[in-house]
């Protein structure tokens, strides 16, 4: 979700920098009626807030950038200068909102460094995953006495993890089938274990019997425990993507 680049000779890195200017910086300069050469722009921060129609763009002195570096030994109390920097580890925007994606560019020692993160809605995702944990706790507590209830509640927990992963990418749905299709594609691109999609499908398949008593619930105690364990993995996986 995030990447740092430092050209001079890397074509991919140059393309990334050019894209930042083409997509964000040049339109912002035009909007402000400013004329700046690209070499005159040393810092850029773009905040992509899902609640706003357009991104916020800060340029040069307006852009607040935190730089993480590996530096040569500097005496205590002395400032770190460009000459002391051995390696730039990251450039980060300190003031971006928790639900926003961002792009951050800084020029240090004549090189362009870029970090970007296009994960969104992390506050809401955190809330969904807390609720998924609560559902899973209920499912585990009643799995031996009322397995049908456990299946139904576990399905809700599993769906919440899919919804959380989708929200990180600014996708939303209330459709059960679409969540399954989305997760199938996510797994097909090796972004998650196949067991996650299989578990969501198995719990959905048991839903009619579990919730509506429509037929016999055909899940053994061993299989139910395995499914609950995978739902736990799905929660932890979604949380790892959001942090």
Phi, psi and omega per residue, in radians:
X1 nan -0.368 3.110
X2 -2.275 2.708 -3.073
X3 -2.658 2.480 3.045
X4 -2.055 2.395 -3.138
X5 -2.348 2.631 3.072
X6 -2.538 1.564 3.116
X7 -1.105 2.797 1.381
X8 -1.832 -0.602 -2.900
X9 -1.848 -0.002 -3.052
X10 -1.507 2.065 -3.063
X11 -1.133 -0.712 3.124
X12 -1.039 -0.787 -3.122
X13 -1.094 -0.733 3.108
X14 -1.081 -0.696 3.128
X15 -1.129 -0.658 3.096
X16 -1.083 -0.842 -3.135
X17 -1.081 -0.779 3.136
X18 -1.072 -0.655 3.126
X19 -1.130 -0.674 3.110
X20 -1.050 -0.765 3.117
X21 -1.186 -0.767 -3.088
X22 -1.132 -0.736 -3.005
X23 -1.504 -0.645 -3.002
X24 -2.014 -0.890 -2.951
X25 -1.289 -0.899 -3.097
X26 -1.035 -0.788 3.073
X27 -1.070 -0.632 3.133
X28 -1.193 -0.712 3.079
X29 -1.069 -0.737 3.117
X30 -1.103 -0.735 3.138
X31 -1.075 -0.662 -3.129
X32 -1.476 -0.144 -3.086
X33 1.247 0.565 -3.116
X34 -1.833 2.620 3.052
X35 -2.160 1.902 3.106
X36 -2.317 2.382 3.009
X37 -1.264 2.679 -3.098
X38 -1.085 -0.588 3.119
X39 -1.188 -0.321 3.126
X40 -1.429 -0.205 -3.101
X41 -1.731 2.001 -3.052
X42 -1.874 -0.336 3.134
X43 -2.469 2.417 3.070
X44 -2.482 2.326 2.957
X45 -2.221 2.220 3.085
X46 -2.064 2.147 3.045
X47 -1.877 2.162 3.138
X48 -1.868 1.644 -3.077
X49 -1.616 2.094 -3.109
X50 -1.032 -0.391 -3.113
X51 -1.466 -0.095 -3.122
X52 -1.974 2.605 -3.108
X53 -1.236 -0.644 -3.076
X54 -2.179 2.632 3.091
X55 -1.210 2.697 2.977
X56 -1.568 2.400 -3.126
X57 -2.243 2.144 3.067
X58 -1.970 2.433 -3.035
X59 -2.268 2.397 3.076
X60 0.948 -2.119 -3.019
X61 -1.109 -0.387 3.090
X62 -1.267 -0.429 -3.017
X63 -1.500 2.062 3.067
X64 -1.590 2.087 -3.065
X65 -2.244 2.287 3.025
X66 -1.753 2.233 -3.073
X67 -1.977 2.193 3.053
X68 -1.766 2.175 -3.048
X69 -2.333 2.820 2.883
X70 -1.851 2.079 -3.013
X71 -2.072 2.763 3.005
X72 -1.197 2.931 -3.063
X73 -1.086 2.189 3.127
X74 -2.124 2.376 -3.135
X75 -1.091 2.501 -3.115
X76 -0.978 2.315 3.129
X77 1.575 -0.163 -3.134
X78 -1.639 2.526 3.129
X79 -1.243 2.657 3.042
X80 -1.544 2.163 3.126
X81 -1.799 2.974 3.110
X82 -1.026 -0.569 -3.127
X83 -1.165 -0.405 -3.121
X84 -1.488 -0.245 -3.024
X85 -1.363 2.137 3.065
X86 -1.626 -0.592 -3.113
X87 -2.732 2.387 3.021
X88 -1.606 2.098 -3.096
X89 -1.562 -0.643 -3.130
X90 -2.916 2.643 2.921
X91 -2.091 2.239 -2.989
X92 -2.348 2.518 3.035
X93 -1.531 2.062 -3.039
X94 -1.328 -0.290 -2.957
X95 -2.003 0.388 3.136
X96 -1.439 2.455 -3.113
X97 -1.140 2.706 -3.054
X98 -1.172 -0.310 -3.136
X99 -1.775 0.054 -3.032
X100 -1.723 2.596 2.854
X101 -1.525 2.919 -3.129
X102 -2.678 2.817 2.938
X103 -2.274 2.352 -3.120
X104 -2.325 2.249 3.131
X105 -2.255 2.388 3.071
X106 -2.521 2.496 3.072
X107 -1.771 2.111 -3.106
X108 -2.341 2.154 3.136
X109 1.042 0.585 3.109
X110 1.409 0.049 3.130
X111 -2.002 2.567 3.081
X112 -1.570 2.277 3.053
X113 -2.088 2.383 -3.072
X114 -2.286 2.391 2.931
X115 -2.259 2.403 3.058
X116 -2.412 2.653 3.141
X117 -2.577 1.982 -3.078
X118 -1.907 0.693 3.003
X119 -1.698 2.372 -3.036
X120 -2.158 2.889 2.943
X121 1.038 0.626 -3.042
X122 -1.168 -0.509 3.073
X123 -1.138 -0.816 3.122
X124 -1.149 -0.668 3.096
X125 -1.045 -0.758 3.121
X126 -1.047 -0.699 3.112
X127 -1.159 -0.706 3.104
X128 -1.082 -0.698 -3.096
X129 -1.285 -0.544 3.023
X130 -1.125 -0.727 3.121
X131 -1.167 -0.671 3.091
X132 -1.058 -0.689 3.096
X133 -1.113 -0.676 3.118
X134 -1.131 -0.766 3.102
X135 -1.077 -0.757 -3.125
X136 -1.115 -0.675 3.108
X137 -1.079 -0.723 3.092
X138 -1.115 -0.766 -3.127
X139 -1.052 -0.761 3.138
X140 -1.169 -0.626 -3.108
X141 -1.196 -0.432 -3.088
X142 -2.029 0.161 -3.046
X143 -1.095 -0.562 -3.119
X144 -1.453 -0.606 -3.050
X145 -1.594 -0.692 -3.128
X146 -2.364 1.334 -3.085
X147 -1.076 -0.501 3.116
X148 -1.112 -0.782 3.093
X149 -1.097 -0.727 3.126
X150 -1.037 -0.745 3.122
X151 -1.086 -0.796 -3.087
X152 -1.144 -0.762 -3.127
X153 -1.212 -0.650 3.104
X154 -1.112 -0.633 3.089
X155 -1.092 -0.721 3.091
X156 -1.063 -0.743 3.123
X157 -1.096 -0.773 -3.129
X158 -1.111 -0.731 3.117
X159 -1.097 -0.650 3.131
X160 -1.101 -0.595 3.112
X161 -1.176 -0.648 3.098
X162 -1.173 -0.768 3.120
X163 -1.056 -0.659 3.121
X164 -1.108 -0.810 3.127
X165 -1.092 -0.663 3.116
X166 -1.163 -0.729 -3.118
X167 -1.095 -0.567 3.084
X168 -1.042 -0.429 3.140
X169 -1.862 0.269 3.120
X170 1.136 0.595 3.055
X171 -1.979 2.486 -3.136
X172 -2.432 2.586 3.019
X173 -2.820 2.707 2.997
X174 -1.978 0.200 -3.039
X175 -1.726 2.140 -3.128
X176 -1.064 -0.789 -3.076
X177 -1.118 -0.674 -3.124
X178 -1.159 -0.643 3.088
X179 -1.055 -0.741 3.116
X180 -1.120 -0.774 3.124
X181 -1.066 -0.739 3.136
X182 -1.078 -0.794 -3.121
X183 -1.169 -0.651 3.082
X184 -1.026 -0.759 3.126
X185 -1.184 -0.686 3.116
X186 -1.046 -0.763 3.109
X187 -1.196 -0.704 -3.118
X188 -1.066 -0.480 3.109
X189 -1.638 0.285 3.059
X190 1.083 0.563 3.097
X191 -1.624 -0.173 3.124
X192 -2.768 2.753 3.123
X193 -1.120 2.587 3.121
X194 -1.090 -0.442 -3.141
X195 -1.074 -0.463 3.135
X196 -1.167 -0.820 3.123
X197 -1.169 -0.688 3.135
X198 -1.109 -0.673 -3.132
X199 -1.198 -0.770 3.108
X200 -1.054 -0.716 -3.132
X201 -1.165 -0.728 -3.127
X202 -1.139 -0.734 -3.140
X203 -1.210 -0.621 3.072
X204 -1.169 -0.666 3.120
X205 -1.109 -0.498 -3.141
X206 -1.545 -0.048 -2.955
X207 -1.139 -0.732 -3.104
X208 -1.079 -0.780 3.115
X209 -1.215 -0.690 -3.056
X210 -1.235 -0.787 -3.057
X211 -1.564 -0.746 -2.967
X212 -1.880 0.099 -3.117
X213 0.963 0.609 -3.132
X214 -1.648 1.510 -3.087
X215 1.646 -3.112 -3.082
X216 -1.548 2.385 3.063
X217 -1.333 1.954 -3.015
X218 -1.857 1.063 3.091
X219 -2.304 2.172 -3.138
X220 -1.312 2.867 3.091
X221 -1.038 -0.710 -3.132
X222 -1.124 -0.765 -3.135
X223 -1.162 -0.689 3.129
X224 -1.080 -0.766 3.114
X225 -1.088 -0.658 3.106
X226 -1.148 -0.739 3.125
X227 -1.103 -0.723 3.126
X228 -1.121 -0.658 3.091
X229 -1.110 -0.664 3.122
X230 -1.227 -0.635 3.070
X231 -1.059 -0.690 3.072
X232 -1.044 -0.752 3.085
X233 -1.072 -0.690 -3.129
X234 -1.121 -0.664 3.093
X235 -1.127 -0.836 -3.119
X236 -1.127 -0.641 3.114
X237 -1.118 -0.828 3.140
X238 -1.090 -0.683 3.127
X239 -1.144 -0.677 3.139
X240 -1.118 -0.550 3.106
X241 -1.274 -0.465 -3.049
X242 -1.584 -0.126 -3.062
X243 -2.102 nan nan
